[in-house]
């Protein structure tokens, strides 16, 4: 699962409701990174996870894996 903040805000409630196991691979350089917020019909969402979000995912049973420090192209 790609780890933008919508994983925490949108996917996590569904995963919990239906007891669906999940793995989130985190690019750690993006944690707490500021970026262009985007708007949905009803809210403005920050694009990147915070460490608090990652902790909440783990506490909810999501396995946290490493997707490297950065997401650079080679």
N, C-alpha and C positions, 0 to 999 in steps of 0.2 A: 504494500500500500504506500502510495506517495505521501510524504509528510508535510503537507501544507496544513494550515490551521483548520481547514474544513474537516480534516480527519477527526480532530477533537470535537469540533462543534456539530458536525452533521453526521458523521459515520458512527462515532462512539455510542450515541444513544441507541441507534439501531442494533449495533453489535451486542450491546448489553441486553436490550429487550429480547432478542432472539437467541442469546447465549452463543453467538458466533465467535469462534476463535479467530484471532488476527495477529499479524506480525507487522510492525511499523519499522522500516529501515530509515534511520535518522541521519541526515547530513548535518553534523554538529555545528558547522560554521554558520548555518542558517538559523539556529536557535536564537530567539530574541532579536533577530535582525529586523531592522525597519525596512519597509518596502512600500510599494504603492498599495494603499488600501483599495478594496474594490467593493462596490455596492451590489446588494441583491435587491429584491423588491422591498424588503423591510429593514435592512440593516447594512451597516458598513463593517467589513471584516478585514482585520489585519491578516496579511498573507502567511506569516510564518508562525510556527509553534513557539511557545515559551517553554522554559524549563519546567514551570508549573504545569503546563499542559502535558508535557512528556511524563511527568510524575503521575498525573491523573490517569493517563493511558495505561501506565504500568500497574497502578493500583487497581484498575478495572480489569486486569488480566491480559492486556495486550502485551505480547512479547516485543521487547525493544531490541532492535539489531542495529549494527553500524552500517551506514552507507558511505563511510569515509568522512574525513574532515571537511572536504570541499566537494564540489560537483563540477570540477573543471574538465574541459575537453582535452584530450591528448593529441 
